[in-house]
Every structure is written in structure tokens, then in C-alpha cells.
Amino acid sequence: MTDAVRVLVVDDDAGLRTELRQLLEDAGYAVVAEASTGAQGVAQARLARPHVVISDLRMPGEVSGLDLAAALQGEVPVIILSAYDDAGLQARARQAGALFLVKGCRSRTIFAALDRAALDRAALACASVPG
């Protein structure tokens, strides 16, 4: 992609956010914002206008990664990055319109999910333009 994919990273673990930011930026993605709670993530997504959101599943507060994905469905693609490899959680993520990855997966898996989500977003944007 010629233009960098704009990413919002949402996780309550500051160290993980820093590691993920470094990984993504080293690979050519643009991390445009970070948030430490789901509620902050929803607000930042609407302010920073990322192409894709990567969010933890479980965070402090009342807004989980699944809630964030549901709130942003149709606005921006969400990738849930979770420590829990659970089929039920994966199904709930799909119902919320999100992709689901397990923490510890290979970086190329994260990059492929980001690229797919960015392409899905671009396709939706083209479909919504009257023509």
C-alpha cells in the first residue's frame, strides 16, 4: 500500500501498546492514537479517524473490546487481540463485526489482518459513494 494504514491501538497494558506501536511503525503502519480503555478507544476512533482499530478484549471499565467493536461497527474495522483462545469469544467478535487474533500470534498474521481490514474499509467506502 502506498499510503500507510492508520491504526488506533487500544489496550490497558501500556507496555503492550508500546511494543505494538513499535512493531507496526517498523512495518510501515501509522499508529495515529492510543487508548487504555474501551470508552477511550471509541472516542479516539471518532477523533483520530483510523483505518483500523486493534483492541484488547478485556480492559478496565464498562466497555470491553467487544463493546468497542459493536459501537464502531460500520464506522471502522476492529481487530480484537486477546490472550483468550476461545471459540465462543471468537464468535462474539464476529457478531460484533470484528476480526479475532490471539496474543502471541506471528507479526505477519497481525499485518495480514490489518491489511485485510483496511481493504474491507476501502471497499465499504467505495460502495457508499453514489455513482
C-alpha positions as CSV (number, residue, x, y, z in Angstrom):
1,M,0.0,0.0,0.0
2,T,1.4,3.4,-0.9
3,D,-0.4,5.3,1.9
4,A,0.3,4.0,5.4
5,V,-2.7,2.3,7.1
6,R,-3.8,4.4,10.0
7,V,-4.1,2.4,13.2
8,L,-5.6,3.0,16.7
9,V,-4.2,0.8,19.4
10,V,-6.4,0.1,22.5
11,D,-5.0,-1.9,25.4
12,D,-4.9,-1.3,29.2
13,D,-1.2,-2.6,29.2
14,A,1.0,0.4,28.4
15,G,3.9,-1.9,27.7
16,L,2.0,-3.9,25.2
17,R,0.7,-0.7,23.5
18,T,4.4,0.5,23.2
19,E,5.5,-2.9,21.8
20,L,2.6,-3.0,19.3
21,R,3.2,0.6,18.2
22,Q,6.9,-0.1,17.6
23,L,6.1,-3.3,15.7
24,L,3.5,-1.6,13.5
25,E,5.6,1.6,12.8
26,D,8.6,-0.5,11.9
27,A,6.4,-2.3,9.4
28,G,5.2,0.9,7.8
29,Y,1.9,1.4,9.6
30,A,0.9,4.7,11.1
31,V,-0.2,4.5,14.7
32,V,-2.4,7.6,14.9
33,A,-3.6,7.2,18.5
34,E,-3.6,5.0,21.6
35,A,-6.2,4.4,24.3
36,S,-6.1,2.4,27.6
37,T,-9.9,1.7,27.9
38,G,-12.7,0.7,25.6
39,A,-14.5,4.0,26.2
40,Q,-11.4,6.0,25.3
41,G,-10.9,3.8,22.3
42,V,-14.4,4.6,20.9
43,A,-13.8,8.3,21.5
44,Q,-10.3,8.2,19.9
45,A,-11.6,6.3,16.9
46,R,-14.1,9.1,16.2
47,L,-11.4,11.8,16.7
48,A,-8.4,10.3,15.0
49,R,-10.3,8.6,12.2
50,P,-8.0,5.5,11.9
51,H,-8.4,3.0,9.1
52,V,-8.3,0.1,11.6
53,V,-8.6,-0.3,15.4
54,I,-6.6,-3.0,17.2
55,S,-8.2,-3.6,20.7
56,D,-7.6,-5.8,23.6
57,L,-10.6,-7.9,24.6
58,R,-10.7,-7.3,28.4
59,M,-9.9,-3.9,29.9
60,P,-10.9,-2.0,33.0
61,G,-14.2,-0.1,32.8
62,E,-17.5,-0.9,31.3
63,V,-16.6,-1.0,27.6
64,S,-14.8,-4.2,26.5
65,G,-13.1,-4.8,23.2
66,L,-16.4,-6.5,22.0
67,D,-18.4,-3.5,23.1
68,L,-15.9,-1.2,21.3
69,A,-16.3,-3.3,18.1
70,A,-20.1,-3.2,18.3
71,A,-20.0,0.6,18.9
72,L,-17.8,1.2,15.9
73,Q,-19.4,-1.4,13.5
74,G,-19.9,0.2,10.2
75,E,-17.5,3.1,11.0
76,V,-14.1,1.5,11.3
77,P,-12.9,-2.2,11.2
78,V,-11.8,-3.6,14.5
79,I,-9.4,-6.4,15.3
80,I,-9.7,-7.9,18.7
81,L,-6.3,-9.1,20.0
82,S,-6.9,-11.3,23.0
83,A,-5.0,-13.6,25.4
84,Y,-8.0,-15.9,25.4
85,D,-8.2,-18.5,22.6
86,D,-11.9,-19.3,23.0
87,A,-14.3,-20.2,20.2
88,G,-17.2,-18.5,22.0
89,L,-15.3,-15.2,22.2
90,Q,-14.3,-15.5,18.5
91,A,-18.0,-16.0,17.6
92,R,-19.0,-13.0,19.6
93,A,-16.2,-10.9,17.9
94,R,-17.6,-11.9,14.5
95,Q,-21.1,-10.9,15.6
96,A,-19.7,-7.5,16.6
97,G,-18.1,-7.3,13.1
98,A,-14.5,-7.8,14.4
99,L,-11.6,-10.0,13.4
100,F,-10.2,-12.0,16.3
101,L,-6.5,-12.8,16.9
102,V,-4.8,-14.4,19.8
103,K,-2.0,-12.5,21.5
104,G,1.3,-14.1,20.7
105,C,0.4,-14.8,17.1
106,R,3.1,-14.1,14.5
107,S,3.6,-10.5,13.4
108,R,2.8,-11.4,9.8
109,T,-0.6,-12.6,11.0
110,I,-1.3,-9.2,12.5
111,F,-0.1,-7.4,9.4
112,A,-2.3,-9.6,7.2
113,A,-5.3,-8.9,9.4
114,L,-4.6,-5.1,9.3
115,D,-4.3,-5.1,5.5
116,R,-7.5,-7.2,5.1
117,A,-9.4,-4.8,7.5
118,A,-8.1,-1.8,5.6
119,L,-9.1,-3.2,2.3
120,D,-12.6,-4.1,3.7
121,R,-12.9,-0.5,4.9
122,A,-11.9,0.9,1.5
123,A,-14.4,-1.4,-0.2
124,L,-17.2,-0.2,2.1
125,A,-16.2,3.4,1.4
126,C,-16.4,2.9,-2.3
127,A,-19.7,1.1,-2.1
128,S,-21.2,4.0,-0.1
129,V,-20.3,6.6,-2.8
130,P,-23.2,7.3,-5.2
131,G,-22.2,6.7,-8.7
